[in-house]
């Protein structure tokens, strides 16, 4: 009987109707490339496709996340919604906090209402493991740690998490929050002034100096994109009582260590401009990923060195 139940669950998962919102971005492109092969009913919603081959097994829908009617139409026949939309960055959100609130929180509330009205069963939201905790008092930082964001970006992410909990309480809308660390890998560019590794690689390849805020000792947790995709895939069918999971490597790497690794990879020195530090940058951010290991069945598989090599190969082949 247990085997039948398990197989039935697998069939349901294979036939589930899923829509990826924010599909045209870095994570969305890689996610759609992978999910489109595994599942037969994947829709990709976004603005402009940079990498059309990533969506050849999905149904592409061009649209604007800020338009409630377009969102309602996109999710109308779906069981699962994967919410990847980032309408701002940590830097831009601080500059215009009202615009950040409108673009991210208000638009997500419209999405949640549409999910309730259309009968969506589950929403998976990619939050920010690097900003929702603020300056952490515990390293590595577990999900139960205090949330004191020091950027408007982190405040918006945390607010959306709280609204997901509210809608679960009010309407029984299931959800899963993945607090992702700093993803890197194929399909990442520096168009939104995010993605340190991709940006540094591109500067190094073109013999351009890189800018570093502070003295390079800031430490972050970096996780390869395919490991992030695996976590999202597992979240689709996860039935754990836990709703929030940290997704990272569980280890910290400084900016100076990144530069050293990249120099070894490209085989030449990289010129660095050290600039004044910023008050939006926490000194260290490393995630405790034990909950994801125990209750999501997830752990990172790609090592730092292998991930860097794969990223370098992709950047070289893409001509960035």
KACORHU-V686464 format. One record per residue. N is the residue number from 1. RES is the residue in three letters. PHI is phi in whole degrees, 0 to 359 (* if undefined). Layout:
((N/RES/PHI) (N/RES/PHI))
This chain:
((1/UNK/*) (2/UNK/297) (3/UNK/296) (4/UNK/298) (5/UNK/299) (6/UNK/296) (7/UNK/295) (8/UNK/298) (9/UNK/297) (10/UNK/294) (11/UNK/296) (12/UNK/301) (13/UNK/295) (14/UNK/296) (15/UNK/265) (16/UNK/295) (17/UNK/263) (18/UNK/233) (19/UNK/233) (20/UNK/257) (21/UNK/265) (22/UNK/84) (23/UNK/290) (24/UNK/280) (25/UNK/280) (26/UNK/302) (27/UNK/293) (28/UNK/299) (29/UNK/298) (30/UNK/293) (31/UNK/297) (32/UNK/295) (33/UNK/301) (34/UNK/278) (35/UNK/293) (36/UNK/298) (37/UNK/280) (38/UNK/277) (39/UNK/244) (40/UNK/269) (41/UNK/231) (42/UNK/247) (43/UNK/251) (44/UNK/240) (45/UNK/246) (46/UNK/185) (47/UNK/269) (48/UNK/247) (49/UNK/282) (50/UNK/278) (51/UNK/232) (52/UNK/299) (53/UNK/298) (54/UNK/292) (55/UNK/245) (56/UNK/292) (57/UNK/255) (58/UNK/243) (59/UNK/268) (60/UNK/276) (61/UNK/233) (62/UNK/275) (63/UNK/188) (64/UNK/244) (65/UNK/300) (66/UNK/283) (67/UNK/263) (68/UNK/301) (69/UNK/292) (70/UNK/295) (71/UNK/295) (72/UNK/301) (73/UNK/292) (74/UNK/293) (75/UNK/265) (76/UNK/310) (77/UNK/247) (78/UNK/257) (79/UNK/272) (80/UNK/233) (81/UNK/244) (82/UNK/252) (83/UNK/260) (84/UNK/249) (85/UNK/294) (86/UNK/236) (87/UNK/272) (88/UNK/209) (89/UNK/236) (90/UNK/305) (91/UNK/286) (92/UNK/290) (93/UNK/297) (94/UNK/292) (95/UNK/290) (96/UNK/228) (97/UNK/290) (98/UNK/294) (99/UNK/296) (100/UNK/297) (101/UNK/299) (102/UNK/295) (103/UNK/290) (104/UNK/257) (105/UNK/285) (106/UNK/297) (107/UNK/296) (108/UNK/290) (109/UNK/298) (110/UNK/298) (111/UNK/297) (112/UNK/297) (113/UNK/298) (114/UNK/295) (115/UNK/297) (116/UNK/297) (117/UNK/292) (118/UNK/261) (119/UNK/82) (120/UNK/301) (121/UNK/273) (122/UNK/209) (123/UNK/234) (124/UNK/249) (125/UNK/243) (126/UNK/269) (127/UNK/266) (128/UNK/240) (129/UNK/291) (130/UNK/271) (131/UNK/236) (132/UNK/290) (133/UNK/273) (134/UNK/68) (135/UNK/275) (136/UNK/288) (137/UNK/268) (138/UNK/234) (139/UNK/231) (140/UNK/298) (141/UNK/267) (142/UNK/275) (143/UNK/298) (144/UNK/278) (145/UNK/293) (146/UNK/298) (147/UNK/250) (148/UNK/225) (149/UNK/301) (150/UNK/247) (151/UNK/227) (152/UNK/298) (153/UNK/302) (154/UNK/294) (155/UNK/298) (156/UNK/296) (157/UNK/300) (158/UNK/293) (159/UNK/298) (160/UNK/297) (161/UNK/303) (162/UNK/294) (163/UNK/292) (164/UNK/299) (165/UNK/297) (166/UNK/296) (167/UNK/292) (168/UNK/294) (169/UNK/292) (170/UNK/281) (171/UNK/235) (172/UNK/61) (173/UNK/281) (174/UNK/290) (175/UNK/205) (176/UNK/214) (177/UNK/255) (178/UNK/249) (179/UNK/272) (180/UNK/277) (181/UNK/287) (182/UNK/244) (183/UNK/285) (184/UNK/210) (185/UNK/138) (186/UNK/306) (187/UNK/84) (188/UNK/272) (189/UNK/236) (190/UNK/251) (191/UNK/294) (192/UNK/253) (193/UNK/58) (194/UNK/233) (195/UNK/97) (196/UNK/302) (197/UNK/294) (198/UNK/298) (199/UNK/296) (200/UNK/298) (201/UNK/300) (202/UNK/297) (203/UNK/295) (204/UNK/296) (205/UNK/299) (206/UNK/264) (207/UNK/56) (208/UNK/251) (209/UNK/290) (210/UNK/250) (211/UNK/261) (212/UNK/236) (213/UNK/279) (214/UNK/93) (215/UNK/263) (216/UNK/86) (217/UNK/267) (218/UNK/301) (219/UNK/248) (220/UNK/226) (221/UNK/258) (222/UNK/248) (223/UNK/230) (224/UNK/289) (225/UNK/303) (226/UNK/294) (227/UNK/291) (228/UNK/296) (229/UNK/300) (230/UNK/300) (231/UNK/295) (232/UNK/296) (233/UNK/299) (234/UNK/294) (235/UNK/294) (236/UNK/302) (237/UNK/253) (238/UNK/291) (239/UNK/242) (240/UNK/296) (241/UNK/292) (242/UNK/281) (243/UNK/251) (244/UNK/235) (245/UNK/225) (246/UNK/284) (247/UNK/234) (248/UNK/204) (249/UNK/267) (250/UNK/82) (251/UNK/226) (252/UNK/253) (253/UNK/225) (254/UNK/277) (255/UNK/300) (256/UNK/297) (257/UNK/293) (258/UNK/300) (259/UNK/301) (260/UNK/298) (261/UNK/297) (262/UNK/293) (263/UNK/298) (264/UNK/295) (265/UNK/289) (266/UNK/273) (267/UNK/77) (268/UNK/201) (269/UNK/285) (270/UNK/243) (271/UNK/286) (272/UNK/233) (273/UNK/257) (274/UNK/273) (275/UNK/250) (276/UNK/302) (277/UNK/292) (278/UNK/247) (279/UNK/285) (280/UNK/272) (281/UNK/262) (282/UNK/286) (283/UNK/296) (284/UNK/211) (285/UNK/217) (286/UNK/225) (287/UNK/265) (288/UNK/277) (289/UNK/251) (290/UNK/294) (291/UNK/296) (292/UNK/297) (293/UNK/296) (294/UNK/280) (295/UNK/243) (296/UNK/256) (297/UNK/71) (298/UNK/240) (299/UNK/206) (300/UNK/294) (301/UNK/251) (302/UNK/266) (303/UNK/289) (304/UNK/304) (305/UNK/296) (306/UNK/293) (307/UNK/296) (308/UNK/296) (309/UNK/297) (310/UNK/296) (311/UNK/296) (312/UNK/298) (313/UNK/301) (314/UNK/292) (315/UNK/298) (316/UNK/296) (317/UNK/286) (318/UNK/276) (319/UNK/76) (320/UNK/290))
